[in-house]
Amino acid sequence: MIGAYLKDVITVVRHGARDQYGTEGATTDELMRGYIEWKTRLVLNIKGEEVLSSAGVLMRYDPTLTHEDKITIGGVEHLILAIELVRDFSVRGMKVYIQ
């Protein structure tokens, strides 16, 4: 059922692996489908601080997505503030709140 909503094309910018000095390596881009809901919402980030989110992106469950990754929509790169798991009757998904 979640798949019926995933009509918007987004790009997930995966963070690169860090070397022994803490420098981030090259990033990779991955095209995905999601449902973008432009709605301002107050969410808690990974540090426990209240931050303002400009949108929520519903997408299929991806266990490799972290807060270090970014989401690009329409050429604009957005930080990931919070990741929330959602469940349909038979499919797991996630809602990613972006800045």
MARKOLNU-586230 format. One record per residue: residue number from 0; z negated, y negated, x of N, C-alpha, C in turn; residue in one letter. Coordinates in steps of 0.05 Angstrom, whole numbers. Layout:
N
{pos = NUM&nz = Z&ny = Y&nx = X&caz = Z&cay = Y&cax = X&cz = Z&cy = Y&cx = X&code = A}
...
This chain:
99
{pos = 0&nz = 0&ny = 24&nx = 16&caz = 0&cay = 0&cax = 0&cz = 0&cy = -25&cx = 17&code = M}
{pos = 1&nz = -14&ny = -25&nx = 40&caz = -15&cay = -48&cax = 57&cz = 13&cy = -55&cx = 67&code = I}
{pos = 2&nz = 29&ny = -34&nx = 73&caz = 56&cay = -38&cax = 83&cz = 74&cy = -55&cx = 65&code = G}
{pos = 3&nz = 69&ny = -55&nx = 39&caz = 85&cay = -71&cax = 21&cz = 82&cy = -101&cx = 25&code = A}
{pos = 4&nz = 59&ny = -109&nx = 36&caz = 54&cay = -137&cax = 41&cz = 64&cy = -147&cx = 68&code = Y}
{pos = 5&nz = 69&ny = -130&nx = 87&caz = 76&cay = -138&cax = 114&cz = 105&cy = -147&cx = 116&code = L}
{pos = 6&nz = 110&ny = -172&nx = 110&caz = 138&cay = -182&cax = 109&cz = 143&cy = -203&cx = 130&code = K}
{pos = 7&nz = 122&ny = -215&nx = 142&caz = 125&cay = -237&cax = 161&cz = 127&cy = -225&cx = 189&code = D}
{pos = 8&nz = 145&ny = -236&nx = 206&caz = 148&cay = -226&cax = 233&cz = 130&cy = -243&cx = 251&code = V}
{pos = 9&nz = 113&ny = -229&nx = 266&caz = 95&cay = -242&cax = 285&cz = 99&cy = -229&cx = 313&code = I}
{pos = 10&nz = 90&ny = -243&nx = 333&caz = 91&cay = -232&cax = 360&cz = 63&cy = -231&cx = 371&code = T}
{pos = 11&nz = 55&ny = -207&nx = 380&caz = 29&cay = -204&cax = 393&cz = 34&cy = -206&cx = 423&code = V}
{pos = 12&nz = 20&ny = -225&nx = 435&caz = 22&cay = -229&cax = 464&cz = -2&cy = -214&cx = 477&code = V}
{pos = 13&nz = 4&ny = -191&nx = 489&caz = -17&cay = -174&cax = 501&cz = -25&cy = -186&cx = 528&code = R}
{pos = 14&nz = -51&ny = -187&nx = 533&caz = -61&cay = -197&cax = 558&cz = -54&cy = -177&cx = 580&code = H}
{pos = 15&nz = -51&ny = -188&nx = 604&caz = -46&cay = -171&cax = 627&cz = -72&cy = -160&cx = 639&code = G}
{pos = 16&nz = -69&ny = -139&nx = 654&caz = -92&cay = -127&cax = 668&cz = -102&cy = -146&cx = 690&code = A}
{pos = 17&nz = -128&ny = -147&nx = 694&caz = -139&cay = -164&cax = 715&cz = -140&cy = -149&cx = 741&code = R}
{pos = 18&nz = -135&ny = -164&nx = 763&caz = -137&cay = -151&cax = 789&cz = -166&cy = -153&cx = 800&code = D}
{pos = 19&nz = -170&ny = -145&nx = 825&caz = -196&cay = -145&cax = 836&cz = -209&cy = -172&cx = 839&code = Q}
{pos = 20&nz = -193&ny = -194&nx = 838&caz = -203&cay = -221&cax = 840&cz = -206&cy = -234&cx = 813&code = Y}
{pos = 21&nz = -200&ny = -220&nx = 791&caz = -203&cay = -231&cax = 764&cz = -179&cy = -246&cx = 754&code = G}
{pos = 22&nz = -158&ny = -246&nx = 769&caz = -133&cay = -260&cax = 761&cz = -118&cy = -243&cx = 741&code = T}
{pos = 23&nz = -110&ny = -255&nx = 718&caz = -96&cay = -240&cax = 698&cz = -67&cy = -235&cx = 706&code = E}
{pos = 24&nz = -57&ny = -211&nx = 701&caz = -30&cay = -204&cax = 707&cz = -11&cy = -214&cx = 686&code = G}
{pos = 25&nz = 14&ny = -204&nx = 687&caz = 35&cay = -213&cax = 669&cz = 29&cy = -203&cx = 640&code = A}
{pos = 26&nz = 35&ny = -220&nx = 620&caz = 32&cay = -212&cax = 592&cz = 57&cy = -198&cx = 582&code = T}
{pos = 27&nz = 53&ny = -184&nx = 560&caz = 76&cay = -171&cax = 547&cz = 76&cy = -180&cx = 518&code = T}
{pos = 28&nz = 100&ny = -182&nx = 507&caz = 104&cay = -190&cax = 479&cz = 112&cy = -165&cx = 462&code = D}
{pos = 29&nz = 101&ny = -164&nx = 438&caz = 106&cay = -141&cax = 420&cz = 111&cy = -152&cx = 392&code = E}
{pos = 30&nz = 135&ny = -147&nx = 381&caz = 141&cay = -156&cax = 354&cz = 127&cy = -138&cx = 334&code = L}
{pos = 31&nz = 115&ny = -150&nx = 314&caz = 102&cay = -134&cax = 293&cz = 106&cy = -148&cx = 266&code = M}
{pos = 32&nz = 99&ny = -134&nx = 245&caz = 101&cay = -145&cax = 218&cz = 72&cy = -150&cx = 208&code = R}
{pos = 33&nz = 69&ny = -171&nx = 192&caz = 43&cay = -177&cax = 181&cz = 46&cy = -194&cx = 157&code = G}
{pos = 34&nz = 24&ny = -201&nx = 145&caz = 24&cay = -219&cax = 122&cz = 6&cy = -242&cx = 130&code = Y}
{pos = 35&nz = 18&ny = -266&nx = 132&caz = 3&cay = -290&cax = 140&cz = -7&cy = -305&cx = 116&code = I}
{pos = 36&nz = -33&ny = -310&nx = 116&caz = -45&cay = -325&cax = 94&cz = -57&cy = -351&cx = 106&code = E}
{pos = 37&nz = -42&ny = -373&nx = 102&caz = -51&cay = -399&cax = 113&cz = -74&cy = -409&cx = 96&code = W}
{pos = 38&nz = -98&ny = -406&nx = 106&caz = -122&cay = -414&cax = 90&cz = -144&cy = -420&cx = 110&code = K}
{pos = 39&nz = -156&ny = -444&nx = 108&caz = -177&cay = -451&cax = 126&cz = -203&cy = -436&cx = 118&code = T}
{pos = 40&nz = -216&ny = -425&nx = 138&caz = -239&cay = -409&cax = 133&cz = -258&cy = -411&cx = 157&code = R}
{pos = 41&nz = -284&ny = -410&nx = 152&caz = -304&cay = -411&cax = 173&cz = -311&cy = -382&cx = 180&code = L}
{pos = 42&nz = -307&ny = -374&nx = 205&caz = -313&cay = -347&cax = 214&cz = -330&cy = -348&cx = 239&code = V}
{pos = 43&nz = -342&ny = -325&nx = 245&caz = -357&cay = -322&cax = 270&cz = -339&cy = -310&cx = 291&code = L}
{pos = 44&nz = -339&ny = -323&nx = 315&caz = -323&cay = -312&cax = 337&cz = -338&cy = -290&cx = 352&code = N}
{pos = 45&nz = -327&ny = -280&nx = 373&caz = -340&cay = -258&cax = 388&cz = -366&cy = -266&cx = 401&code = I}
{pos = 46&nz = -370&ny = -293&nx = 406&caz = -395&cay = -303&cax = 417&cz = -416&cy = -308&cx = 396&code = K}
{pos = 47&nz = -410&ny = -305&nx = 370&caz = -428&cay = -310&cax = 349&cz = -429&cy = -339&cx = 339&code = G}
{pos = 48&nz = -410&ny = -355&nx = 349&caz = -408&cay = -383&cax = 341&cz = -391&cy = -386&cx = 316&code = E}
{pos = 49&nz = -398&ny = -405&nx = 299&caz = -381&cay = -411&cax = 276&cz = -357&cy = -428&cx = 284&code = E}
{pos = 50&nz = -333&ny = -419&nx = 278&caz = -309&cay = -433&cax = 285&cz = -291&cy = -434&cx = 260&code = V}
{pos = 51&nz = -273&ny = -453&nx = 260&caz = -255&cay = -457&cax = 237&cz = -229&cy = -442&cx = 242&code = L}
{pos = 52&nz = -221&ny = -424&nx = 224&caz = -196&cay = -409&cax = 227&cz = -176&cy = -422&cx = 208&code = S}
{pos = 53&nz = -151&ny = -424&nx = 218&caz = -130&cay = -437&cax = 202&cz = -114&cy = -416&cx = 186&code = S}
{pos = 54&nz = -116&ny = -390&nx = 193&caz = -100&cay = -370&cax = 179&cz = -112&cy = -342&cx = 184&code = A}
{pos = 55&nz = -106&ny = -324&nx = 166&caz = -112&cay = -296&cax = 169&cz = -87&cy = -280&cx = 168&code = G}
{pos = 56&nz = -84&ny = -261&nx = 186&caz = -60&cay = -244&cax = 188&cz = -68&cy = -216&cx = 182&code = V}
{pos = 57&nz = -57&ny = -205&nx = 160&caz = -61&cay = -177&cax = 152&cz = -41&cy = -160&cx = 167&code = L}
{pos = 58&nz = -49&ny = -140&nx = 181&caz = -31&cay = -123&cax = 196&cz = -41&cy = -94&cx = 197&code = M}
{pos = 59&nz = -24&ny = -76&nx = 205&caz = -32&cay = -48&cax = 208&cz = -54&cy = -46&cx = 230&code = R}
{pos = 60&nz = -70&ny = -26&nx = 227&caz = -92&cay = -22&cax = 247&cz = -81&cy = -17&cx = 274&code = Y}
{pos = 61&nz = -90&ny = -31&nx = 294&caz = -82&cay = -28&cax = 322&cz = -107&cy = -29&cx = 339&code = D}
{pos = 62&nz = -116&ny = -6&nx = 348&caz = -141&cay = -5&cax = 363&cz = -140&cy = -19&cx = 391&code = P}
{pos = 63&nz = -116&ny = -25&nx = 400&caz = -113&cay = -37&cax = 427&cz = -114&cy = -68&cx = 426&code = T}
{pos = 64&nz = -114&ny = -79&nx = 402&caz = -114&cay = -109&cax = 399&cz = -143&cy = -119&cx = 405&code = L}
{pos = 65&nz = -144&ny = -138&nx = 423&caz = -170&cay = -150&cax = 431&cz = -170&cy = -180&cx = 427&code = T}
{pos = 66&nz = -193&ny = -192&nx = 431&caz = -196&cay = -221&cax = 429&cz = -182&cy = -236&cx = 452&code = H}
{pos = 67&nz = -175&ny = -222&nx = 473&caz = -160&cay = -234&cax = 496&cz = -131&cy = -237&cx = 490&code = E}
{pos = 68&nz = -120&ny = -222&nx = 470&caz = -92&cay = -224&cax = 463&cz = -88&cy = -249&cx = 446&code = D}
{pos = 69&nz = -63&ny = -256&nx = 442&caz = -56&cay = -280&cax = 425&cz = -34&cy = -272&cx = 405&code = K}
{pos = 70&nz = -32&ny = -288&nx = 384&caz = -11&cay = -283&cax = 364&cz = 7&cy = -307&cx = 363&code = I}
{pos = 71&nz = 33&ny = -302&nx = 364&caz = 53&cay = -324&cax = 363&cz = 67&cy = -323&cx = 336&code = T}
{pos = 72&nz = 66&ny = -346&nx = 322&caz = 79&cay = -348&cax = 296&cz = 97&cy = -373&cx = 297&code = I}
{pos = 73&nz = 122&ny = -369&nx = 293&caz = 141&cay = -391&cax = 293&cz = 142&cy = -407&cx = 319&code = G}
{pos = 74&nz = 138&ny = -393&nx = 341&caz = 138&cay = -406&cax = 367&cz = 112&cy = -419&cx = 376&code = G}
{pos = 75&nz = 92&ny = -418&nx = 359&caz = 66&cay = -430&cax = 365&cz = 46&cy = -407&cx = 371&code = V}
{pos = 76&nz = 33&ny = -409&nx = 394&caz = 14&cay = -389&cax = 402&cz = -14&cy = -395&cx = 391&code = E}
{pos = 77&nz = -27&ny = -375&nx = 379&caz = -53&cay = -378&cax = 367&cz = -73&cy = -359&cx = 380&code = H}
{pos = 78&nz = -98&ny = -369&nx = 384&caz = -119&cay = -352&cax = 394&cz = -130&cy = -334&cx = 372&code = L}
{pos = 79&nz = -140&ny = -311&nx = 379&caz = -152&cay = -293&cax = 360&cz = -182&cy = -299&cx = 360&code = I}
{pos = 80&nz = -192&ny = -306&nx = 336&caz = -220&cay = -313&cax = 333&cz = -237&cy = -290&cx = 325&code = L}
{pos = 81&nz = -227&ny = -274&nx = 305&caz = -243&cay = -252&cax = 295&cz = -224&cy = -230&cx = 285&code = A}
{pos = 82&nz = -233&ny = -205&nx = 287&caz = -217&cay = -182&cax = 277&cz = -235&cy = -168&cx = 257&code = I}
{pos = 83&nz = -224&ny = -163&nx = 233&caz = -239&cay = -150&cax = 211&cz = -223&cy = -126&cx = 202&code = E}
{pos = 84&nz = -236&ny = -104&nx = 199&caz = -222&cay = -79&cax = 190&cz = -221&cy = -80&cx = 159&code = L}
{pos = 85&nz = -198&ny = -73&nx = 148&caz = -194&cay = -70&cax = 119&cz = -184&cy = -43&cx = 113&code = V}
{pos = 86&nz = -188&ny = -33&nx = 89&caz = -179&cay = -6&cax = 82&cz = -167&cy = -6&cx = 54&code = R}
{pos = 87&nz = -144&ny = 7&nx = 52&caz = -130&cay = 12&cax = 27&cz = -138&cy = 40&cx = 18&code = D}
{pos = 88&nz = -125&ny = 50&nx = -2&caz = -132&cay = 77&cax = -11&cz = -128&cy = 98&cx = 11&code = F}
{pos = 89&nz = -107&ny = 96&nx = 26&caz = -102&cay = 116&cax = 46&cz = -96&cy = 105&cx = 74&code = S}
{pos = 90&nz = -93&ny = 79&nx = 77&caz = -84&cay = 67&cax = 102&cz = -105&cy = 47&cx = 112&code = V}
{pos = 91&nz = -111&ny = 48&nx = 138&caz = -128&cay = 29&cax = 149&cz = -112&cy = 5&cx = 160&code = R}
{pos = 92&nz = -122&ny = -18&nx = 158&caz = -109&cay = -42&cax = 168&cz = -130&cy = -60&cx = 180&code = G}
{pos = 93&nz = -121&ny = -84&nx = 187&caz = -140&cay = -103&cax = 198&cz = -131&cy = -131&cx = 191&code = M}
{pos = 94&nz = -150&ny = -149&nx = 189&caz = -145&cay = -177&cax = 184&cz = -154&cy = -192&cx = 209&code = K}
{pos = 95&nz = -135&ny = -206&nx = 220&caz = -140&cay = -221&cax = 245&cz = -141&cy = -251&cx = 238&code = V}
{pos = 96&nz = -163&ny = -264&nx = 244&caz = -166&cay = -292&cax = 239&cz = -158&cy = -307&cx = 265&code = Y}
{pos = 97&nz = -140&ny = -327&nx = 261&caz = -130&cay = -342&cax = 284&cz = -137&cy = -371&cx = 282&code = I}
{pos = 98&nz = -135&ny = -385&nx = 305&caz = -141&cay = -413&cax = 307&cz = -117&cy = -430&cx = 303&code = Q}
